[in-house]
Amino acid sequence: MRLAQTILATVAFLYALQWGRGFLVPLLLGILLAYTLNPLVAWLERVRVRRALGTTLVTCAILVGGAMTAEQVHVEFSNIIEELPDAGRKLSRLVASTTSGKDSTLKRIQDVATQIEQATAGKPATPPRKSVAVVTQEGGHIKVIDWVWAGSRGLLSFLSQATMVVFLVFFLLLSGDTFKRKLVKLAGPSLTRKKVTLQILDEINSSIQGYMFMLLVTNVLLALLMWLALHFIGLENAGAWAIVAGLLHLMPYFGPLLIVCALSVASYLQSESLQMVALVALAAVAIATLVGTVIATWMTGRIARMNAAAVFVSLLFWGWLWGVWGLLLGVPVVVIVKVVAEKVEGMEVVAELLGE
């Protein structure tokens, strides 16, 4: 009975995490950003700038800096978007040349599925026809309007969540250590519990700030090195691709793979030269290995003191649960769980599994 209750509670908890993703993801992202920016607001407070004014200045500086960065590279991103039709035609020619003279694997699978469907429906199976390089909007093909509609909905959802995060960060910075004092008060009248709660909050604070500082340093360094390398090789819109690489690198393990794939495709569509593809891929792998494997791994080990296997498994779990946002937020969540497990009695097994 106890085992069944545990399994049901676990399933219900996972379902609640999945169902509440739209609320929990902006909440966690806002808390992490507030942890990251709080030292700057605290420094302004120490130089006699009121917290309300300091919070406003920091928030405005972040928004203005992001807008200025977007203004600097919007031309390159516009060029990439304008080149998408030509890139689609090049990819179509590449696929056609690769599969010329024979049916593609996908086409053969579709023919087999059609024959099985006709057989189960009691209809005589028709022989498979030769593949025809004609794409229509019928027969299950994805329409362009569906892509536009999905992209518009995704953009509106992203803008609404970004607005929520900005306001949440502002109010969390404005509140200062109010919630910290409330949590210590809620820990109970026992001095020991108050002390343990304060230690947990301080360690979470230092761990999250250290991890976010590591992300800032490594991703800015990777974007800068990537821009220099791509500009030297001659890839068009190198600044935009460097920013994309820096953003993708926020996802541990999976980000560098996406960077190499995206840059390889972009270089081939530009030059149709395998030599340039090899140069871009080699540069991307070298920079991602240097920054991600050497620098980021060293800094993460010093900050979080977690083993690599636990980090990878946690990324798989949170990625399965929340998708891309899970890959971005998985490591900070596990860092918080590890800090709490080290201080709370009965969670020693979790702390041991996550530790070095």
C-alpha positions in Angstrom: 0.0 0.0 0.0 2.8 2.4 0.9 4.6 1.7 -2.4 1.4 2.2 -4.4 0.8 5.5 -2.6 4.4 6.6 -3.4 4.1 5.7 -7.1 0.8 7.6 -7.4 2.1 10.6 -5.6 5.2 10.6 -7.9 3.0 10.4 -11.0 0.7 13.2 -9.7 3.8 15.4 -8.9 5.2 14.9 -12.4 1.9 15.6 -14.0 1.6 18.8 -11.9 5.1 19.9 -13.1 4.1 19.3 -16.7 0.7 20.9 -16.4 2.1 24.0 -14.6 5.0 24.5 -17.0 3.5 27.8 -18.3 3.6 29.2 -14.7 6.7 27.4 -13.3 9.1 28.2 -16.1 8.8 32.0 -16.0 8.8 31.8 -12.1 12.1 29.9 -12.0 13.6 32.0 -14.7 12.7 35.2 -12.9 14.0 33.9 -9.6 17.4 32.9 -11.2 17.7 36.3 -12.9 16.9 38.1 -9.7 19.6 36.0 -7.8 22.0 37.0 -10.6 21.3 40.8 -10.5 20.8 41.1 -6.8 24.6 41.7 -6.0 24.5 44.7 -8.4 21.5 46.2 -6.7 23.0 45.6 -3.3 26.2 47.3 -4.5 24.2 50.4 -5.6 22.5 50.3 -2.2 25.9 50.4 -0.4 26.8 53.5 -2.4 23.7 55.2 -1.0 21.4 54.6 -4.0 17.9 53.7 -2.7 16.8 50.1 -3.6 13.8 51.2 -5.6 16.0 53.5 -7.7 18.7 50.9 -8.0 16.3 48.2 -9.1 14.8 50.6 -11.7 18.3 51.5 -13.0 19.4 47.9 -13.3 16.2 46.7 -15.0 16.3 49.6 -17.5 20.0 49.0 -18.2 19.3 45.3 -19.0 16.4 46.2 -21.3 18.3 49.0 -23.0 21.3 46.8 -23.5 19.3 44.1 -25.0 17.6 46.6 -27.3 20.9 48.1 -28.4 22.3 44.6 -29.1 19.3 43.7 -31.1 19.6 47.0 -33.1 23.2 46.2 -33.9 22.5 42.7 -35.3 18.9 43.1 -36.7 20.3 43.6 -40.2 22.1 40.4 -40.1 19.1 38.5 -38.8 17.0 40.1 -41.5 19.5 38.9 -44.1 19.2 35.4 -42.7 15.4 35.5 -42.9 15.5 36.9 -46.4 17.8 34.1 -47.6 15.5 31.3 -46.2 13.6 30.8 -49.6 16.9 30.5 -51.5 18.2 28.2 -48.7 15.1 26.0 -49.1 15.6 25.8 -52.9 19.2 24.8 -52.4 18.2 22.1 -49.9 15.6 20.8 -52.3 18.2 20.5 -55.1 20.5 18.8 -52.7 17.9 16.2 -51.7 16.8 15.7 -55.3 20.4 15.1 -56.4 21.0 12.7 -53.5 17.9 10.6 -54.2 17.9 11.0 -58.0 17.1 7.7 -59.9 15.7 5.9 -56.9 13.0 6.2 -54.4 13.9 7.7 -51.1 13.6 5.7 -47.9 10.7 7.9 -46.7 8.9 7.3 -50.0 9.3 3.5 -49.7 8.0 3.6 -46.1 5.0 5.6 -47.3 4.3 3.0 -50.0 4.5 0.1 -47.5 2.1 2.0 -45.1 -0.4 2.6 -48.0 -0.4 -1.0 -49.0 -0.9 -2.2 -45.4 -3.8 0.3 -44.9 -5.5 -0.9 -48.2 -5.0 -4.5 -47.1 -6.6 -4.0 -43.7 -9.5 -2.0 -45.3 -10.3 -4.9 -47.7 -9.1 -3.1 -50.8 -6.8 -4.6 -53.4 -3.2 -3.4 -52.9 -2.0 -1.1 -55.6 1.5 -1.4 -56.8 3.9 1.3 -55.6 4.3 4.2 -58.0 7.5 6.0 -58.8 8.2 8.9 -56.6 7.3 12.2 -58.2 9.0 15.4 -57.0 5.9 17.3 -56.6 4.9 18.8 -53.3 1.2 19.7 -52.8 -0.7 21.0 -49.9 -2.9 17.9 -49.7 -2.4 14.4 -48.4 -1.0 15.3 -45.0 1.7 17.7 -46.1 2.3 20.7 -43.8 0.9 23.9 -45.2 2.9 27.1 -45.1 0.1 28.9 -43.4 0.3 26.3 -40.6 4.0 27.2 -40.1 3.2 30.9 -40.1 0.3 30.4 -37.6 2.5 28.2 -35.3 5.4 30.7 -35.4 3.0 33.6 -34.6 1.6 31.8 -31.6 5.1 30.9 -30.4 6.2 34.5 -30.8 3.3 35.8 -28.8 3.7 33.2 -26.1 7.4 34.1 -25.8 6.7 37.8 -25.6 4.1 37.3 -22.9 6.4 35.1 -20.9 9.3 37.5 -21.3 7.1 40.4 -20.0 6.1 38.3 -17.0 9.8 37.5 -16.3 10.8 41.2 -16.5 8.1 42.3 -14.0 8.9 39.3 -11.7 12.6 40.2 -11.7 11.8 43.8 -10.9 9.6 43.0 -7.9 11.9 40.4 -6.6 14.8 42.8 -6.7 12.7 45.5 -5.1 11.7 43.2 -2.2 15.3 42.6 -1.2 15.7 40.0 1.5 12.0 40.2 2.5 11.3 36.6 1.5 14.5 35.4 3.1 13.4 36.8 6.4 9.9 35.3 6.0 11.2 31.8 5.2 13.5 32.0 8.3 10.5 33.0 10.4 8.3 30.2 9.0 11.0 27.7 9.9 9.6 27.6 13.4 10.6 28.8 16.9 13.6 26.5 17.1 16.9 28.3 16.8 18.4 25.2 15.1 15.8 25.2 12.4 16.2 28.9 11.8 20.0 28.4 11.5 19.7 25.5 9.1 17.2 27.4 7.0 19.5 30.5 6.9 22.4 28.2 5.8 20.4 26.6 3.1 19.3 30.0 1.7 22.8 31.4 1.8 24.2 28.4 0.0 21.5 28.5 -2.6 22.2 32.2 -3.1 26.0 31.7 -3.5 25.6 28.6 -5.7 23.0 30.1 -8.1 24.9 33.4 -8.3 28.1 31.5 -9.1 26.5 29.3 -11.7 24.8 32.2 -13.4 28.0 34.2 -13.4 29.7 31.1 -15.0 27.0 31.1 -17.7 27.5 34.8 -18.4 31.3 34.5 -18.7 31.4 31.3 -20.8 28.6 32.2 -23.2 29.9 35.8 -23.9 33.4 34.3 -24.4 32.0 31.7 -26.8 30.0 34.2 -28.8 33.0 36.5 -29.1 35.4 33.7 -30.1 32.8 32.4 -32.6 32.3 35.8 -34.1 36.1 36.2 -34.6 36.4 32.7 -36.1 33.4 33.0 -38.5 34.4 36.5 -39.6 37.9 35.2 -40.4 36.6 32.2 -42.3 34.2 34.4 -44.3 30.8 33.3 -43.2 28.1 35.9 -43.9 26.2 37.3 -40.9 28.8 36.2 -38.5 27.6 38.4 -35.7 24.1 37.0 -35.8 25.3 33.4 -35.9 27.7 34.1 -33.0 24.7 35.4 -30.9 22.7 32.2 -31.8 25.7 30.1 -30.8 26.0 31.9 -27.5 22.3 31.3 -26.8 22.3 27.7 -27.8 25.3 27.1 -25.6 23.1 27.8 -22.6 21.9 24.2 -23.0 24.7 22.0 -21.7 25.8 19.0 -23.9 23.0 19.5 -26.4 23.8 23.2 -27.3 27.2 22.6 -28.8 25.8 19.8 -31.1 23.1 22.2 -32.3 25.7 24.9 -32.9 27.8 22.7 -35.1 24.8 21.5 -37.1 23.4 24.9 -37.6 26.7 26.5 -38.7 27.5 23.6 -41.0 24.2 24.0 -42.8 24.6 27.8 -43.0 28.1 27.5 -44.4 27.1 24.9 -47.0 24.1 27.0 -48.2 26.3 30.0 -48.6 29.2 28.5 -50.4 28.2 24.9 -51.4 31.8 24.0 -50.6 32.6 21.1 -48.4 36.0 22.7 -47.5 34.2 25.7 -45.9 31.8 23.4 -44.1 34.7 21.5 -42.7 36.4 24.8 -41.6 33.3 26.1 -39.9 32.5 22.8 -38.2 36.1 22.4 -37.0 36.1 26.0 -35.6 32.8 25.4 -33.9 33.9 22.2 -32.3 37.2 23.6 -31.2 35.6 26.7 -29.6 32.7 24.7 -28.0 35.2 22.2 -26.6 37.5 24.9 -25.2 34.8 27.0 -23.6 32.2 24.3 -22.8 34.3 21.3 -21.8 37.3 22.9 -20.3 36.3 26.3 -18.8 32.6 25.6 -18.1 33.2 22.2 -16.7 36.0 23.5 -14.4 33.9 26.4 -13.2 30.8 24.2 -12.7 32.8 21.7 -10.7 34.1 24.4 -8.4 30.7 26.0 -8.0 28.2 23.2 -7.8 30.5 20.2 -6.8 28.3 17.7 -8.7 29.2 14.7 -10.8 28.8 14.8 -14.5 26.6 11.8 -14.7 24.0 13.3 -12.3 24.0 16.5 -14.3 23.5 14.7 -17.6 20.6 12.5 -16.2 19.0 15.6 -14.7 19.2 17.4 -18.1 17.5 14.4 -19.8 14.7 14.4 -17.1 14.0 18.1 -17.3 14.4 18.2 -21.0 11.8 15.4 -21.3 9.5 17.3 -18.8 9.8 20.9 -20.1 11.6 20.7 -23.4 14.1 23.4 -24.2 13.3 25.3 -21.0 14.0 22.2 -19.1 17.5 22.0 -20.6 18.1 25.6 -19.7 16.8 25.4 -16.1 17.7 21.8 -15.3 21.1 22.4 -13.8 20.1 25.3 -11.5 17.1 23.2 -10.2 19.4 20.3 -9.4 21.9 22.6 -7.7 19.1 23.8 -5.4 18.0 20.2 -4.7 21.5 19.3 -3.8 22.0 22.2 -1.4 18.7 21.4 0.3 19.5 17.6 0.5 22.9 18.3 2.1 21.2 20.2 5.0 17.9 18.3 5.5 17.9 15.1 7.5 16.5 12.1 5.6 17.8 13.4 2.2 21.4 12.1 2.5 20.8 9.6 -0.3 19.9 12.4 -2.8 22.9 14.5 -1.7 25.2 11.5 -2.1 23.9 10.7 -5.6 24.3 14.3 -6.8 27.6 15.0 -5.2 31.1 14.4 -6.6 
